[in-house]
Amino acid sequence: MKALLSTKVGPPEQLEYADAPDPVAGEGEVVIAVKAAGVNFPDALIIEDKYQFKPERPFAPGGEVAGVVESVGAGVAHVKVGQRVIGSSGWGGYAEKIKLPAARIMPIPDAMPFDEASAFILTYGTSYYALKDRGQLKAGETVLILGAAGGVGVAAIELAKAMGARVVGAVSSADKAEFAKMCGADETIVYPPGAFAKEQSKALSDDFKKVTGGGADVIYDAVGGDYCEPALRAMNWGGRYLVVGFPAGIPTPPLNLTLLKSSSIVGVFWGASVAREPKLHEGNVRDLFNLYGEGKIKPRISARYTLRDGGQAIRALMNRTATGKLVVVMD
């Protein structure tokens, strides 16, 4: 089979399109013929050894896949050969085939295209876990989403709206603001590029307060960097600040701000929660498929790349030029 491999630590331009051994399903395992793989920020981190997990090289990036079951090992009962499925892999998805533990695989609705399926679980799973389980978002509350035009940001917009919240999307350009509104944001704000001087940080905080109508109950931060402090200053009393990601850098917020507003900074590590709280994850996935079936959520795929060009997809994500979801397709 063909795969896009990380053979050494480095940027996506160093990924190698090469032959790799076909996987063989062992006991409790499933081999999937991959049709599409979602592109996510952890793909950029893992090839540079900056992610929480550091797989042995060579390996293919790609943490979520959709495809058809090619073979199953002994003891696998909930999926069968020929069935359409999605899989959460962590890595290995940028390949024509992948072997996964059966517990990481689930069937998909017949009406769900492979590209949408491959862009579904990580973004919507992360954002639903963030808003529902970590943020305790309630109907009528206001949520400010930083990075609202990206994959997890768009998922957060749609889910927050489905949960009855008022949604403000914060983005880096007017085009992205328009896109966030198309995805359901009630209001948008374009933030300037960092880094910020003290006066600029305060001005952005004032802008956040104004656009949220006085402050946000929940802040969904998928950006980090210098955007953290002004957003934290724009919290309402008892607000919840969700730490989702930090492509703009790891922030160091002044913790006195949490005391003044009796607010909370809450970490969101969806991948670990899936392993630690499988029943919670199963219930969340059922909810997400129901919302998809009702037409309330739908992956917004802005670009598709061939397997050979998968490095370009990761680069677009790293440069923060993408809107919605990027997908690597095998056909």
N, C-alpha and C positions, 0 to 999 in steps of 0.2 A: 504494500500500500504506500501511498504518498502521505507525507506529513510535513509540517512547517516546524522545524526543530530549533530549539535553543541549545547550541553546543558549547557556548561560553557566555560568561556574564557580559551583557552589553545591551545596546539599544535595539529596537525592532529591525533596523536595517541589517543587523547581523544574523537574523534568523535565516535558516537554510531550508530550502525546499528540496526534500530528499526522500529516498526510499527508507522504509522502516518495516520491521517484522510485523506480519499480521498477528493480532492478539488472539489468544485461545481462551475460551471460557472455562474456568475451573469451578469447583463446587461453590454454589451461591453467587456465581458471577454471570454477567450477560455481556455479549459483544453486540455493539450497535454499529450498523452501517450509517455513518454520519451524513446527514443531508445539509445541515446548517449548524453553525456555531456562533453564539453571541460574542460580541466584543465588549469587554468591560475593563475598568481601570486596573483591577488586580492583574490583568494580563501584562500591563506595562510594568508593574512592580515586580512580578515574579521573575521576569527574564533578566532583571537587573539585581536580583537577590535582595530586594527591598520589601518583600512580602513576608507575612507571618510564617509561611511554609516555603521551604527551599528543596524542591525535588532534585533527585540525582539526574545529572545530564547524561545523554541528551534527552530532552523532553519537549513536548509541544505545549505551548500555552493554550488557553481556552477552557473556561470554567463551566460552561453550560452548552449542551448540545441537544439537537433534535434529529431523529432518524428512525430507522426501522431495525427491529431486533433481528440479528443474523443468526445467533446461536445462544443457547442457554446452558449453564452447567447444572450439575445435579442439585436437587433441592430447590430450584427456582420454580415457583408456581404462579406468581401473580402477573407475569407477562409471558408471552409465547412468541415463537418465531413468526416473523411477518408483521408483528404488531407495531403501530406507530407510537413512539415514546419520546420523552425528554429525560435527560440525565444531568445531574449536578456532579461535575467531575473535579473541580478545583484547578486542574490542568489536564492537558492531553486532548482537548477538543479540536485543535486545529490539525485534524488528521482524517483520513477517509474512513477509519474504523477506530473504535475505542472500546476497551473492556472496563466495566464498572461493577462494583458490588450491586446486587439486585436491590438492596434497600435504597440506593440512590437513583432509582429509575421508576418512572410512573407513566402510565398510558396518557395519551392526549386525546381530546375530542377529534372525531373524524373531520370536523369542519375547520380545525385550526391548521393553517399552513405551516410548513416546517420552519420557514424563516421567522414567523411570528412566535412559534413555540420556542425557538432557540433564544429569543430575546425576551422571554417572559419571566421565568422563575427567579433569576437573580435580582433583576431590577424591582419587580413587583413584590417579590418575597422580602427583599431588604426594606422597601418603603412601607409595606404593610406592617412588618414587625416593628419598624421604627415608630410609625404613627400610632398603631393600635396598642402594642405591648409595652414599648418603652416610653412613648410620649403621652399615652392615655388621652389621645385627642377626642374631644367631645363635639357633638353637633352645636353649631353656633359660635365655636371658638375661631380665632384667627391664627392661621399658620403662615409664617414667612419662610419661603423655600429659597435657599441660596444655591445657584447652579440649576435653576428651574428648567432650562432648555436641554439638559443632558438626559441620559437614559433613566437614572434613578430619580432625577428631578421631575421629569414628565410623569413617571409612575406616581410620584408623590402628589403631584397636582391632581391627577385623576382620582386617586384613592381618597385624598382629603375632601374633594368635592363629593364623592360617593358617601363619605362619612358625615356630610352635612356641615363642613367647615367653610369659612371664608378664606380664600387662598390668594396670597400675594407672591408673585414670582419675581425673584431678583436674578438678573442676568447681566451679561457683559456687553451687549450690543442691542441696537434697535431691532435688528432682524430677529434676534433671539427673543426679544420681548414680544414681538408679533407672534412668533411661533408658540410661546408660552400661553398667550391669550387664546390662540387656536386650540390649545390642549385643555382649556378650561379655567385658566387663572382669572380671578375677578379683577385684579389689578397687577401691574408690573412696575418694576423700577430697574433702571440701568445703572449699575454701579461702575465707578471708574477703575482703571487698572491700578493695582498696588505697586509699590509700597506707599503707605500713608504717613504723612506727618500728623502730629497730634490734632491740629486744626482740621485736617481733612477727615480724620477718623470721627471727630465730633460732628462734622457736617453730614457725613454719611449716616451716622446714628440718628440725627435729626430727620433726615430724609426717610429712614426706615420707620421712625415713629409716625411721621406724617402720612405715609402711604398705607400704614396698617391701621390708621385711625386712633393713634395714641400708644400703640404697642402690640406685640404679638404674644399669644398664649403659648404657642409652640414654634420653635425655630428649627428647621430642618437644614443642617449645614453639610452640604456635600462639596464644599470648596475649601474652607479653612483659611490659613494665612491671615493677612491683615483684616479680613472681612469679619473675623470672629468677634473682636471686641466691640465694634460699633453695633453689630447685631445683638450681642449680649446686653448692651446698654438699652436696647429697644425692647426689652422683655417686659411683659406685664407681671404684676405680683403673682407669685406662685407659678411662673412660667417654666417650661421644660425645654432645654437646649439640647438638641439631638446631634451628636457627633457621628457623622456618617462617613466622611472622607475628607482628605486635605490635599488635593492636587496643587493648591497654591501654597502649601507649606503647613507644618504642624504649628498651630498657634499656642501662645502662652497667655491665656486670659487672666486679668487680675481678679482673684477670687472674691475680693470684697464686693464686687458687683452682684454676686449670687446672694450675699448676705443682705444687701440693701433691698433686693426685690424678693427675698425668700424663694429664689428660683433654684433650679437644679440643672446641672450639666450631666447628661446621660449618654453613655457609650452605646453604640449600636454595632454589634459584631454578629451579623446575621449568620454567617457561615458556621461559627462556633455554636450558636443557638440551635441550629438544625441538628447537630450531633448531640447536644446536651439535652434538648427538649423536643424529641421527635414527635410526640403527640401534639404539642403546640404547633409545630411545623405542618403536620398533616392537616390539622384543622384550618390553618391559614391557607394552605394550598386549595382546600375545598372551597373556601370563601372566594379565593381569587378566580378559580374556574367558573364559579357561579356569576361573579361580576363580569367576567369575560363573556359568558353566555348571554347576559343581560345587556351587553353592549356598553357597559359603563367604563370598561378599561380595554385598551387595545394598543399593543406596541406600535410606536411610530418609527418605522424604519426609514432612515433618510438615505442610506447608501448600502450597497451590497458589494462585496469583494470576493474575488476568487481565492482559493486556498493559497496559490502561489503569491498573491498580493496581500496576504493577511497582515504582513508587517506594516503596510501602508495604513491599514485600518487602525492599528494600535497607535501609529504616529499621529493620525488625525485626532484620536482621543487624547493623547498626551498634549497636543497643541491647543486643545480646548476649542477646536473649530467646528466640531460636530454638533448637530442638533438631533435630539431623539436617539435612536439606536442604530448602531452599525452591526452588520452581520457578515460573516464569512460563509459562502455557499460552496458546496462541493461540485455541483453540476454547472 
